[in-house]
Amino acid sequence: MRTDFTYLSYTAYANSIAVDSIGQSYHGKLTLHEALQQWGESLKKYGEEEGFTVR
């Protein structure tokens, strides 16, 4: 079991935008890899805009 896992401070936001990217994969507009990459980039950008240190 990992002990270093923590939820994002903005997990609710992350969940709310997941369909923006993942949904495109479901409908064949993006591969799952592309969708997850897009979602990650969106989360990173949001985190930085909110003043979080994102690695």
N, CA, C and O atoms as a Maestro MAE file, in Angstrom:
{
 s_m_m2io_version
 :::
 2.0.0
}

f_m_ct {
 s_m_title
 :::
 protein
 m_atom[220] {
  # First column is atom index #
  i_m_mmod_type
  r_m_x_coord
  r_m_y_coord
  r_m_z_coord
  i_m_residue_number
  s_m_chain_name
  s_m_pdb_residue_name
  s_m_pdb_atom_name
  i_m_atomic_number
  :::
  1 25 0.839 -1.170 0.000 1 A "MET " " N  " 7
  2 3 0.000 0.000 0.000 1 A "MET " " CA " 6
  3 2 0.886 1.235 0.000 1 A "MET " " C  " 6
  4 15 1.851 1.333 0.759 1 A "MET " " O  " 8
  5 25 0.538 2.171 -0.864 2 A "ARG " " N  " 7
  6 3 1.299 3.424 -0.913 2 A "ARG " " CA " 6
  7 2 0.858 4.346 0.214 2 A "ARG " " C  " 6
  8 15 -0.331 4.470 0.506 2 A "ARG " " O  " 8
  9 25 1.820 4.980 0.831 3 A "THR " " N  " 7
  10 3 1.506 5.916 1.912 3 A "THR " " CA " 6
  11 2 1.680 7.370 1.483 3 A "THR " " C  " 6
  12 15 1.364 8.286 2.242 3 A "THR " " O  " 8
  13 25 2.188 7.585 0.252 4 A "ASP " " N  " 7
  14 3 2.440 8.952 -0.187 4 A "ASP " " CA " 6
  15 2 1.334 9.509 -1.083 4 A "ASP " " C  " 6
  16 15 1.473 10.608 -1.620 4 A "ASP " " O  " 8
  17 25 0.248 8.772 -1.249 5 A "PHE " " N  " 7
  18 3 -0.860 9.226 -2.094 5 A "PHE " " CA " 6
  19 2 -1.687 10.281 -1.378 5 A "PHE " " C  " 6
  20 15 -2.010 10.137 -0.199 5 A "PHE " " O  " 8
  21 25 -2.027 11.343 -2.101 6 A "THR " " N  " 7
  22 3 -2.957 12.344 -1.587 6 A "THR " " CA " 6
  23 2 -3.861 12.777 -2.734 6 A "THR " " C  " 6
  24 15 -3.454 12.761 -3.896 6 A "THR " " O  " 8
  25 25 -5.053 13.152 -2.411 7 A "TYR " " N  " 7
  26 3 -5.966 13.686 -3.415 7 A "TYR " " CA " 6
  27 2 -5.546 15.101 -3.768 7 A "TYR " " C  " 6
  28 15 -4.932 15.795 -2.959 7 A "TYR " " O  " 8
  29 25 -5.880 15.526 -4.982 8 A "LEU " " N  " 7
  30 3 -5.651 16.911 -5.365 8 A "LEU " " CA " 6
  31 2 -6.470 17.830 -4.477 8 A "LEU " " C  " 6
  32 15 -7.542 17.456 -4.000 8 A "LEU " " O  " 8
  33 25 -5.972 19.007 -4.262 9 A "SER " " N  " 7
  34 3 -6.748 20.010 -3.523 9 A "SER " " CA " 6
  35 2 -7.979 20.417 -4.316 9 A "SER " " C  " 6
  36 15 -8.925 20.987 -3.771 9 A "SER " " O  " 8
  37 25 -7.955 20.119 -5.607 10 A "TYR " " N  " 7
  38 3 -9.069 20.465 -6.488 10 A "TYR " " CA " 6
  39 2 -9.632 19.215 -7.180 10 A "TYR " " C  " 6
  40 15 -9.916 19.225 -8.378 10 A "TYR " " O  " 8
  41 25 -9.785 18.149 -6.403 11 A "THR " " N  " 7
  42 3 -10.309 16.886 -6.933 11 A "THR " " CA " 6
  43 2 -11.714 17.050 -7.508 11 A "THR " " C  " 6
  44 15 -12.022 16.458 -8.543 11 A "THR " " O  " 8
  45 25 -12.556 17.825 -6.874 12 A "ALA " " N  " 7
  46 3 -13.919 18.022 -7.392 12 A "ALA " " CA " 6
  47 2 -13.867 18.632 -8.787 12 A "ALA " " C  " 6
  48 15 -14.630 18.237 -9.669 12 A "ALA " " O  " 8
  49 25 -12.974 19.590 -8.987 13 A "TYR " " N  " 7
  50 3 -12.810 20.191 -10.309 13 A "TYR " " CA " 6
  51 2 -12.296 19.142 -11.300 13 A "TYR " " C  " 6
  52 15 -12.794 19.046 -12.422 13 A "TYR " " O  " 8
  53 25 -11.314 18.368 -10.889 14 A "ALA " " N  " 7
  54 3 -10.747 17.330 -11.760 14 A "ALA " " CA " 6
  55 2 -11.824 16.360 -12.219 14 A "ALA " " C  " 6
  56 15 -11.881 15.993 -13.392 14 A "ALA " " O  " 8
  57 25 -12.665 15.952 -11.301 15 A "ASN " " N  " 7
  58 3 -13.756 15.037 -11.651 15 A "ASN " " CA " 6
  59 2 -14.761 15.704 -12.594 15 A "ASN " " C  " 6
  60 15 -15.307 15.056 -13.487 15 A "ASN " " O  " 8
  61 25 -14.996 16.978 -12.393 16 A "SER " " N  " 7
  62 3 -16.009 17.659 -13.209 16 A "SER " " CA " 6
  63 2 -15.564 17.871 -14.654 16 A "SER " " C  " 6
  64 15 -16.406 17.948 -15.549 16 A "SER " " O  " 8
  65 25 -14.260 17.967 -14.898 17 A "ILE " " N  " 7
  66 3 -13.791 18.166 -16.270 17 A "ILE " " CA " 6
  67 2 -13.347 16.866 -16.945 17 A "ILE " " C  " 6
  68 15 -12.985 16.875 -18.121 17 A "ILE " " O  " 8
  69 25 -13.370 15.773 -16.229 18 A "ALA " " N  " 7
  70 3 -12.917 14.496 -16.793 18 A "ALA " " CA " 6
  71 2 -13.665 14.154 -18.073 18 A "ALA " " C  " 6
  72 15 -13.062 13.679 -19.035 18 A "ALA " " O  " 8
  73 25 -14.961 14.388 -18.094 19 A "VAL " " N  " 7
  74 3 -15.755 14.029 -19.272 19 A "VAL " " CA " 6
  75 2 -15.384 14.866 -20.493 19 A "VAL " " C  " 6
  76 15 -15.612 14.438 -21.624 19 A "VAL " " O  " 8
  77 25 -14.813 16.053 -20.281 20 A "ASP " " N  " 7
  78 3 -14.401 16.890 -21.404 20 A "ASP " " CA " 6
  79 2 -13.365 16.170 -22.268 20 A "ASP " " C  " 6
  80 15 -13.383 16.291 -23.493 20 A "ASP " " O  " 8
  81 25 -12.479 15.436 -21.641 21 A "SER " " N  " 7
  82 3 -11.440 14.708 -22.360 21 A "SER " " CA " 6
  83 2 -11.794 13.238 -22.547 21 A "SER " " C  " 6
  84 15 -11.759 12.720 -23.663 21 A "SER " " O  " 8
  85 25 -12.130 12.582 -21.464 22 A "ILE " " N  " 7
  86 3 -12.404 11.143 -21.513 22 A "ILE " " CA " 6
  87 2 -13.613 10.858 -22.401 22 A "ILE " " C  " 6
  88 15 -13.648 9.846 -23.100 22 A "ILE " " O  " 8
  89 25 -14.587 11.737 -22.373 23 A "GLY " " N  " 7
  90 3 -15.767 11.562 -23.210 23 A "GLY " " CA " 6
  91 2 -15.425 11.561 -24.695 23 A "GLY " " C  " 6
  92 15 -16.065 10.865 -25.484 23 A "GLY " " O  " 8
  93 25 -14.424 12.335 -25.073 24 A "GLN " " N  " 7
  94 3 -14.001 12.367 -26.472 24 A "GLN " " CA " 6
  95 2 -13.412 11.028 -26.888 24 A "GLN " " C  " 6
  96 15 -13.558 10.601 -28.033 24 A "GLN " " O  " 8
  97 25 -12.749 10.373 -25.952 25 A "SER " " N  " 7
  98 3 -12.208 9.039 -26.233 25 A "SER " " CA " 6
  99 2 -13.349 8.039 -26.395 25 A "SER " " C  " 6
  100 15 -13.321 7.199 -27.293 25 A "SER " " O  " 8
  101 25 -14.325 8.129 -25.548 26 A "TYR " " N  " 7
  102 3 -15.479 7.232 -25.604 26 A "TYR " " CA " 6
  103 2 -16.192 7.334 -26.951 26 A "TYR " " C  " 6
  104 15 -16.688 6.341 -27.482 26 A "TYR " " O  " 8
  105 25 -16.233 8.540 -27.489 27 A "HIS " " N  " 7
  106 3 -16.917 8.765 -28.763 27 A "HIS " " CA " 6
  107 2 -15.982 8.631 -29.970 27 A "HIS " " C  " 6
  108 15 -16.380 8.932 -31.096 27 A "HIS " " O  " 8
  109 25 -14.744 8.182 -29.741 28 A "GLY " " N  " 7
  110 3 -13.815 7.912 -30.822 28 A "GLY " " CA " 6
  111 2 -13.123 9.122 -31.415 28 A "GLY " " C  " 6
  112 15 -12.507 9.024 -32.477 28 A "GLY " " O  " 8
  113 25 -13.213 10.262 -30.748 29 A "LYS " " N  " 7
  114 3 -12.583 11.477 -31.272 29 A "LYS " " CA " 6
  115 2 -11.115 11.570 -30.870 29 A "LYS " " C  " 6
  116 15 -10.327 12.222 -31.554 29 A "LYS " " O  " 8
  117 25 -10.744 10.929 -29.775 30 A "LEU " " N  " 7
  118 3 -9.366 10.860 -29.295 30 A "LEU " " CA " 6
  119 2 -9.096 9.434 -28.845 30 A "LEU " " C  " 6
  120 15 -10.023 8.696 -28.510 30 A "LEU " " O  " 8
  121 25 -7.820 9.048 -28.838 31 A "THR " " N  " 7
  122 3 -7.479 7.776 -28.208 31 A "THR " " CA " 6
  123 2 -7.543 7.985 -26.695 31 A "THR " " C  " 6
  124 15 -7.533 9.122 -26.221 31 A "THR " " O  " 8
  125 25 -7.607 6.912 -25.957 32 A "LEU " " N  " 7
  126 3 -7.629 7.046 -24.500 32 A "LEU " " CA " 6
  127 2 -6.350 7.723 -24.018 32 A "LEU " " C  " 6
  128 15 -6.388 8.557 -23.114 32 A "LEU " " O  " 8
  129 25 -5.236 7.369 -24.614 33 A "HIS " " N  " 7
  130 3 -3.962 7.988 -24.240 33 A "HIS " " CA " 6
  131 2 -4.009 9.498 -24.460 33 A "HIS " " C  " 6
  132 15 -3.607 10.267 -23.587 33 A "HIS " " O  " 8
  133 25 -4.497 9.921 -25.618 34 A "GLU " " N  " 7
  134 3 -4.606 11.351 -25.923 34 A "GLU " " CA " 6
  135 2 -5.547 12.045 -24.945 34 A "GLU " " C  " 6
  136 15 -5.266 13.152 -24.484 34 A "GLU " " O  " 8
  137 25 -6.652 11.399 -24.634 35 A "ALA " " N  " 7
  138 3 -7.636 11.986 -23.718 35 A "ALA " " CA " 6
  139 2 -7.054 12.159 -22.325 35 A "ALA " " C  " 6
  140 15 -7.242 13.200 -21.696 35 A "ALA " " O  " 8
  141 25 -6.351 11.146 -21.842 36 A "LEU " " N  " 7
  142 3 -5.755 11.246 -20.510 36 A "LEU " " CA " 6
  143 2 -4.659 12.300 -20.481 36 A "LEU " " C  " 6
  144 15 -4.505 13.016 -19.492 36 A "LEU " " O  " 8
  145 25 -3.908 12.394 -21.555 37 A "GLN " " N  " 7
  146 3 -2.870 13.413 -21.643 37 A "GLN " " CA " 6
  147 2 -3.502 14.812 -21.628 37 A "GLN " " C  " 6
  148 15 -3.019 15.707 -20.934 37 A "GLN " " O  " 8
  149 25 -4.571 14.990 -22.387 38 A "GLN " " N  " 7
  150 3 -5.268 16.281 -22.432 38 A "GLN " " CA " 6
  151 2 -5.833 16.636 -21.056 38 A "GLN " " C  " 6
  152 15 -5.734 17.782 -20.619 38 A "GLN " " O  " 8
  153 25 -6.417 15.664 -20.384 39 A "TRP " " N  " 7
  154 3 -6.977 15.879 -19.051 39 A "TRP " " CA " 6
  155 2 -5.871 16.303 -18.079 39 A "TRP " " C  " 6
  156 15 -6.045 17.238 -17.297 39 A "TRP " " O  " 8
  157 25 -4.735 15.605 -18.140 40 A "GLY " " N  " 7
  158 3 -3.609 15.943 -17.269 40 A "GLY " " CA " 6
  159 2 -3.094 17.347 -17.518 40 A "GLY " " C  " 6
  160 15 -2.787 18.078 -16.576 40 A "GLY " " O  " 8
  161 25 -3.000 17.721 -18.770 41 A "GLU " " N  " 7
  162 3 -2.544 19.076 -19.105 41 A "GLU " " CA " 6
  163 2 -3.529 20.130 -18.596 41 A "GLU " " C  " 6
  164 15 -3.121 21.183 -18.106 41 A "GLU " " O  " 8
  165 25 -4.810 19.844 -18.714 42 A "SER " " N  " 7
  166 3 -5.834 20.770 -18.210 42 A "SER " " CA " 6
  167 2 -5.729 20.922 -16.699 42 A "SER " " C  " 6
  168 15 -5.852 22.027 -16.169 42 A "SER " " O  " 8
  169 25 -5.504 19.812 -16.012 43 A "LEU " " N  " 7
  170 3 -5.377 19.856 -14.554 43 A "LEU " " CA " 6
  171 2 -4.124 20.602 -14.121 43 A "LEU " " C  " 6
  172 15 -4.146 21.368 -13.158 43 A "LEU " " O  " 8
  173 25 -3.033 20.370 -14.843 44 A "LYS " " N  " 7
  174 3 -1.791 21.067 -14.515 44 A "LYS " " CA " 6
  175 2 -1.973 22.576 -14.677 44 A "LYS " " C  " 6
  176 15 -1.592 23.354 -13.803 44 A "LYS " " O  " 8
  177 25 -2.559 22.979 -15.803 45 A "LYS " " N  " 7
  178 3 -2.781 24.403 -16.063 45 A "LYS " " CA " 6
  179 2 -3.655 25.026 -14.982 45 A "LYS " " C  " 6
  180 15 -3.347 26.104 -14.473 45 A "LYS " " O  " 8
  181 25 -4.749 24.344 -14.631 46 A "TYR " " N  " 7
  182 3 -5.643 24.856 -13.600 46 A "TYR " " CA " 6
  183 2 -4.911 24.988 -12.265 46 A "TYR " " C  " 6
  184 15 -5.030 26.004 -11.581 46 A "TYR " " O  " 8
  185 25 -4.164 23.963 -11.905 47 A "GLY " " N  " 7
  186 3 -3.425 23.995 -10.644 47 A "GLY " " CA " 6
  187 2 -2.452 25.153 -10.582 47 A "GLY " " C  " 6
  188 15 -2.362 25.841 -9.565 47 A "GLY " " O  " 8
  189 25 -1.720 25.374 -11.670 48 A "GLU " " N  " 7
  190 3 -0.772 26.487 -11.710 48 A "GLU " " CA " 6
  191 2 -1.493 27.832 -11.620 48 A "GLU " " C  " 6
  192 15 -1.029 28.749 -10.942 48 A "GLU " " O  " 8
  193 25 -2.621 27.940 -12.305 49 A "GLU " " N  " 7
  194 3 -3.396 29.190 -12.255 49 A "GLU " " CA " 6
  195 2 -3.923 29.468 -10.853 49 A "GLU " " C  " 6
  196 15 -4.091 30.623 -10.461 49 A "GLU " " O  " 8
  197 25 -4.181 28.406 -10.105 50 A "GLU " " N  " 7
  198 3 -4.697 28.552 -8.740 50 A "GLU " " CA " 6
  199 2 -3.578 28.715 -7.713 50 A "GLU " " C  " 6
  200 15 -3.845 28.847 -6.519 50 A "GLU " " O  " 8
  201 25 -2.327 28.706 -8.175 51 A "GLY " " N  " 7
  202 3 -1.200 28.951 -7.278 51 A "GLY " " CA " 6
  203 2 -0.589 27.700 -6.665 51 A "GLY " " C  " 6
  204 15 0.215 27.805 -5.738 51 A "GLY " " O  " 8
  205 25 -0.947 26.530 -7.153 52 A "PHE " " N  " 7
  206 3 -0.366 25.293 -6.649 52 A "PHE " " CA " 6
  207 2 0.952 24.996 -7.362 52 A "PHE " " C  " 6
  208 15 1.135 25.379 -8.517 52 A "PHE " " O  " 8
  209 25 1.856 24.323 -6.684 53 A "THR " " N  " 7
  210 3 3.062 23.824 -7.308 53 A "THR " " CA " 6
  211 2 2.724 22.479 -7.928 53 A "THR " " C  " 6
  212 15 2.359 21.539 -7.223 53 A "THR " " O  " 8
  213 25 2.844 22.388 -9.239 54 A "VAL " " N  " 7
  214 3 2.457 21.178 -9.959 54 A "VAL " " CA " 6
  215 2 3.713 20.537 -10.533 54 A "VAL " " C  " 6
  216 15 4.503 21.187 -11.218 54 A "VAL " " O  " 8
  217 25 3.884 19.238 -10.240 55 A "ARG " " N  " 7
  218 3 5.057 18.513 -10.756 55 A "ARG " " CA " 6
  219 2 4.657 17.556 -11.804 55 A "ARG " " C  " 6
  220 15 5.505 16.856 -12.357 55 A "ARG " " O  " 8
  :::
 }
 m_bond[219] {
  # First column is bond index #
  i_m_from
  i_m_to
  i_m_order
  :::
  1 1 2 1
  2 2 3 1
  3 3 4 2
  4 3 5 1
  5 5 6 1
  6 6 7 1
  7 7 8 2
  8 7 9 1
  9 9 10 1
  10 10 11 1
  11 11 12 2
  12 11 13 1
  13 13 14 1
  14 14 15 1
  15 15 16 2
  16 15 17 1
  17 17 18 1
  18 18 19 1
  19 19 20 2
  20 19 21 1
  21 21 22 1
  22 22 23 1
  23 23 24 2
  24 23 25 1
  25 25 26 1
  26 26 27 1
  27 27 28 2
  28 27 29 1
  29 29 30 1
  30 30 31 1
  31 31 32 2
  32 31 33 1
  33 33 34 1
  34 34 35 1
  35 35 36 2
  36 35 37 1
  37 37 38 1
  38 38 39 1
  39 39 40 2
  40 39 41 1
  41 41 42 1
  42 42 43 1
  43 43 44 2
  44 43 45 1
  45 45 46 1
  46 46 47 1
  47 47 48 2
  48 47 49 1
  49 49 50 1
  50 50 51 1
  51 51 52 2
  52 51 53 1
  53 53 54 1
  54 54 55 1
  55 55 56 2
  56 55 57 1
  57 57 58 1
  58 58 59 1
  59 59 60 2
  60 59 61 1
  61 61 62 1
  62 62 63 1
  63 63 64 2
  64 63 65 1
  65 65 66 1
  66 66 67 1
  67 67 68 2
  68 67 69 1
  69 69 70 1
  70 70 71 1
  71 71 72 2
  72 71 73 1
  73 73 74 1
  74 74 75 1
  75 75 76 2
  76 75 77 1
  77 77 78 1
  78 78 79 1
  79 79 80 2
  80 79 81 1
  81 81 82 1
  82 82 83 1
  83 83 84 2
  84 83 85 1
  85 85 86 1
  86 86 87 1
  87 87 88 2
  88 87 89 1
  89 89 90 1
  90 90 91 1
  91 91 92 2
  92 91 93 1
  93 93 94 1
  94 94 95 1
  95 95 96 2
  96 95 97 1
  97 97 98 1
  98 98 99 1
  99 99 100 2
  100 99 101 1
  101 101 102 1
  102 102 103 1
  103 103 104 2
  104 103 105 1
  105 105 106 1
  106 106 107 1
  107 107 108 2
  108 107 109 1
  109 109 110 1
  110 110 111 1
  111 111 112 2
  112 111 113 1
  113 113 114 1
  114 114 115 1
  115 115 116 2
  116 115 117 1
  117 117 118 1
  118 118 119 1
  119 119 120 2
  120 119 121 1
  121 121 122 1
  122 122 123 1
  123 123 124 2
  124 123 125 1
  125 125 126 1
  126 126 127 1
  127 127 128 2
  128 127 129 1
  129 129 130 1
  130 130 131 1
  131 131 132 2
  132 131 133 1
  133 133 134 1
  134 134 135 1
  135 135 136 2
  136 135 137 1
  137 137 138 1
  138 138 139 1
  139 139 140 2
  140 139 141 1
  141 141 142 1
  142 142 143 1
  143 143 144 2
  144 143 145 1
  145 145 146 1
  146 146 147 1
  147 147 148 2
  148 147 149 1
  149 149 150 1
  150 150 151 1
  151 151 152 2
  152 151 153 1
  153 153 154 1
  154 154 155 1
  155 155 156 2
  156 155 157 1
  157 157 158 1
  158 158 159 1
  159 159 160 2
  160 159 161 1
  161 161 162 1
  162 162 163 1
  163 163 164 2
  164 163 165 1
  165 165 166 1
  166 166 167 1
  167 167 168 2
  168 167 169 1
  169 169 170 1
  170 170 171 1
  171 171 172 2
  172 171 173 1
  173 173 174 1
  174 174 175 1
  175 175 176 2
  176 175 177 1
  177 177 178 1
  178 178 179 1
  179 179 180 2
  180 179 181 1
  181 181 182 1
  182 182 183 1
  183 183 184 2
  184 183 185 1
  185 185 186 1
  186 186 187 1
  187 187 188 2
  188 187 189 1
  189 189 190 1
  190 190 191 1
  191 191 192 2
  192 191 193 1
  193 193 194 1
  194 194 195 1
  195 195 196 2
  196 195 197 1
  197 197 198 1
  198 198 199 1
  199 199 200 2
  200 199 201 1
  201 201 202 1
  202 202 203 1
  203 203 204 2
  204 203 205 1
  205 205 206 1
  206 206 207 1
  207 207 208 2
  208 207 209 1
  209 209 210 1
  210 210 211 1
  211 211 212 2
  212 211 213 1
  213 213 214 1
  214 214 215 1
  215 215 216 2
  216 215 217 1
  217 217 218 1
  218 218 219 1
  219 219 220 2
  :::
 }
}
